[in-house]
Amino acid sequence: MSFQFGHVNARPKVYLQASLHAEELPGMLVAHHLRAHLEAAERDGRLMGQVVLVPAANPIGLAQRLEHKAMGRFDLDTAQNFNRHYPDLAQAVWEDVKLRLGTDAQANVTTVRACVGAWLNAWQPMTELESLRRRLLLLSHDADVVIDLHCDWEACLHLYSEESCWQPLEPLARLLGCQAVLLAKESGGGPFDERLSGLWWQLANRLHAAGISAPLPQGCASTTVELRGESDVSHQHATKDASALLAYLEHLGVVQAASPQELPALPCVPTPLAGSQTLRSPVPGVLVFLVQLGQKLAIGDVVAEVIDPTAADQSRIYAVCAEVAGVLYATVRERYIVAGGEVGKIAGSTPFRSGDLLGA
């Protein structure tokens, strides 16, 4: 189910969706509160652009349960992550696009959007999961801004985006009060948001490599916003987040603001996703955190202890220490950990990873 606010041809167009990982529910409640704001804005004639809102983006995942637990991250039929393996749109439309672009940058943006729309309409999905991907891309492929609402196991509010999108998204990070911002040229794995924004810089690179001088701006800025942790489903959080999203829509000119709003300071310094350390424990045991989410850590700080009550005295406690300096922005929910299990993530400022930067 999607909700359309504003005229279908109005600009800017913003696409917002929640719970693509179907067990990540904070975004659903935020969408509920944001919808009320948008209905009021439309009723009052303050909708200048258009908004497409998808409060529950993954009906397949919502129906999946195993032993009374939601299984909304991976499709049980294909074992694929619901937020990976979206089609490479730049590759899909390149042969068509390169023949049709001219000297007018905005006309080129319109042409690319039309080519992507035509390709999506012609795509014949082979599975239920592919059909879901196609539907979400049809709703979002021509948006100026795409906001994909997720959450982590336990986390402070943070967002991921591509480097090419940071300038238009920086006000959103300010308004939400993000405690970490993680940027990458490309994260890998084909996630929903990056297929939409990556389309533009990838086509621009192809044009340059082919010696074609047609100008092509970054036609879409997309982001994955992590709305804290899975259990942070409350009206207190959701009303605050919905108000921040409304303020961002006002900043973009999608919704007419009653009065200008000054942007707050950004609570964090953006860091490279390639500088994020995933903490792991080499031993099993009970996991006990010694620091808080959002806390700034130095190299060597003890983040958590893993305690094996059955081990010999000298090996009973294992300290999990920070190997990079930065903000602890996410931790696991479970408090018993297996050997090699993930403990949490620290947003470090120095890149040290390469390849696919996202987890499974």
N, C-alpha and C positions, 0 to 999 in steps of 0.2 A: 504494500500500500504506500503510495506517495501522495504528497499534498503540494499543490501548486499555488503560489502566492504571487500576485502581480501579473502583468500581461506576458504572454508566452514569448513575445519578441523583445521585451524590455531588457535594457542593460543598465548596470552590470547584472549578470546572472550568478547566483551563488547556489551551490549544491551542498546540502548537509545530509549525512546519513549516520545512523547509530547502530551498534551491535552487529557489525559484519562478523565478528567473533561473537556468536549468539549468546554465550554465557556472560559477556561483558555488558552489564546492564545499566551502569550510570548514565550512559548516553541516551538510553530510552527515556529516562525520567527528565533529562535535560530537554530532549525533543518535545516532551509533553508540555513543559513550561514555556519553551520557545514558541511553540505553536500558538499558544494563547496571545503572546506578544504580536505575532505576525497577523493573526486574525484581527486584532485590534487595530494594527497599523493599516491593514487593507480596508477595514470598515471606516477608518477615519481619513482615508485618502492620502496616507503618508507613504504608500509603497511606490517608490519611483522605479526601482528595478524589479527583478524577479527572484524568488527563492523556491527551490525544490527541496522539500523536506521528506526524508525517508526514515521514520522513527524506528523501524525494525527491518534492517536490511537483509536478514538471513532467515527466512522461514524454514529452510531445510535444517539448519542448525538448531533452531528452536524446538524442532520435533524430535531431536536426537537425545536420548537419555540412556544411561547405563548404570545400573545399580543405584537408582534414585539420584544420579548426578547428571547435570547438564554436560553434553559433549558438543559444544558449539564451535570449537576451534578448527577441528578437522572433519572433513566429510567422511562419514563411516563407509560410504560406498567406494570412494576412490582413494581414501587415506590422504587426500590433499588438504593443505591449509586453505581455509576459505579466503584468506587474504594473500595468496600467492598465485603465480601462474596465470595472470591476466594476459591477454594477447598483446604482443608488441605492436602497438598502433602505428609507430613510425615506420616499421618494416612493412606493415600491411598496406599503407597508402603511398609509400614512396614513389613507386613507378607511376602512379596516377598524378600525384602532386607535382612532381618535378617538371611535368609538361604544361602545367596550368598556372604557374605563379608568374607574376609580373613585377612592376616597379612600385605598386601601391601596397604598403605594408598592411594596412587594415583590410584591404581587399584580399590579400593573401591569407590573413587569419580566417576570414569568412570562407575562403576556398578550402582550406585545410579542414575546417569544421564540417563542411559539406561532404568532403571526401570520406572523413571518418564516419559520419552518419550513414553514408551510402554503404560503406564496407560493413558496418554493424548490422544494417538492415538485410544485407545479403548473406550474412553469416548464418549457417545452419548448425545449431548446437547438436552435439551427439549425446550429451548427458544432461541430467537435471542440473548439475553444478555449472556446466557451460551455459545453460539457459539463464541461470541466475546472474552469472557474470555479464552476459549480453544485455540483460535487462538493466542492470545497474549502470553499465557504460552508455546505453542509449539515453538514460535520464541525465547523465552527467558530462558527456563528452564535449559539449559546447559551453560549459560553464567557465566563467572568468576565475572563480575561486571555488575550490573543493575542500570541504572540511569533513574528515572521516573520524567519528568519535569512537574511541576505544577506551580501555583501561588495562592496567597490569594486575598482577596478583595482589601486591601491596605497593603503593607508589605515591610520590608527591606529583602534583600536576606538572606535566611536561609535554613537549611536542617534538615530532620528527618532521623534517622536510628536506627537499632538495635545495642545494645552494642557490640555484637560479630563482627560487621562490621566496627567499628570505625577506627581501625588501617589502613586498606587499603584505607579508604575513607578520612582520615585526610588531605592528600595532595590535594584532590579535594576541600575541604572546604577552604584551604589556597588559592588556585588558583582562586576560585570564589569570594573570599573576603566575606565569610559568616559572617553576624553580629550576628547570633544565630545558635547554633547547639543543637538539642534536641534529646536525646538518651533514649531508653527504651529497656528492655530485650524483651518485646513484647507489642505492643500498643493495640492489640485486634481488633476485627471486621473483620479480614481476608483481609487486603489491599493487592494489587498486589505485591508490593515490598517485604513485610515481608513474604509472602507465599514462595517466592523464596529463601530468605536468612534464614528464620526460619526453612525451611526444614532440614538444616544441623545440627544446634545445637539441634533441637528437636530429630532427629534420633540419634545423639550422646548420648543424655540423655536416650533415650529408650534402646540403646545398653548397657549403663552402668547399668541401672535398671534391665536389663535381665541377667546381668552377662556375656555379650558377649564382649570379649576384642578386637574386631576388631577396628583398628584406623580409625577415620573418621574426616578429617579436615573440616574447614568451607569452603565449595566449592563455595560459592557465597557471595559477599558483595553487598548489595542493599541499595538504598537511594531514598527518595523523596526530590527533590530539588525544593524549592519555589522561583520562579524567580520574586520576588517583587509582584506587584499588577496587577489586571486585565487590567488596563489602561496603564501599562508600556510596551507597544508594540512599540518599536522604533528601528531603525537600530543602534543607539548609544549603547543601552543596549545589543542588540542581537549580534552585532559583538564582543563586549567585552566578553560576556558569551561564544560564540562559540570559541573564541580564548582560553579562560580558559579551556574549555572542550578538545580542541585539545592538549593543554599543558599537561592535565591530561593523555590523551591517549599516549602522548610521554613519560610521567613519567612511565606509566605501561609497556612500550615497545611495545604497539600495533602499534604505528607509530614511525618510526625512526626520531629522532630529528636532525635538522641541527647542533645544538650545545646544550650542557647541559644547562638546565635552573635551576637556584636556586629558591627553593620554598620560597614564601613570608611568612611573619609572619601570624599566625592565628589571625584575628581581635577580636576573642571572646574566652571565655572559655566554653567548652561544658557543658550543664546542663541537668538534667533529665527531660524528658517529664512529669513525675509525679510531677514536681515542677512548671509547667506552670500554671499561674493563668489566667482564663478567666474572664475579667471584665464585669460586668453587671450593668444595671441601674434598680432600683426598680420602677422608675417613667417614664412616657412618656414625650417627649418633643423634642426640637431641640438640636441636639448634636454638641457641640463646643469643639474641641480638644485644649488643652493648651500646649501640648508637641509634639515633633516630633518623627516619626518612627526612631528606632535605638537609641533613647535616653536612658541612664541609669537612673533608678528611684530608689528612696529609699521608704521604707514603709511610707505611709501617704502622699506621693506626689500627688497632684491633677493632674490627667491625662486629664479629660474632665469635662465640665459642661453640664448638661441637663436642658434646660430652657423651662418652660411652661408659655408662655406669658399670659395665661388666669387665672393663679392661683393667690391666695392672695400673697401679698408682701413677707410674711415670708417664703413661700414655693416655690417661683418662680424659684429659682436656686438650683439645686442639684449637689453636687460635687462628681464625681466618683474618688476614691482614690486608689492608689496602695496598695495592701495588702501583697505583697512580693517585695523584692528588686531584680531588674534585668532589662533586656532590653525590651522595648516595641517593639515587633517584628511584630505585625499585628494589624490592626484595620478594622472596618467595613467601607463600602463604603457609605452607606446611612447616611443622616444627620438628619433624624427624627427617633426616637427610641421609641418602645413600652415598656410598663412595663415588666421587666424581659429580655429585649433585650440585646444581646451581644454588647459590646463596643470595646474590643480589648483583646490582650494577652500579658502577661509579662513572660519572661523566667527566672524563679526563680531557685535558686541553691539547695533548700531543698525540697525533695519529700514530698508531702502531699496528693496526689490523688492515687486511686487504681482502679482496674477494667479496663474497656475499656477507653483508654486515648484519643482517637480521637473523634472529633465531628461527627455530622450526615453527 
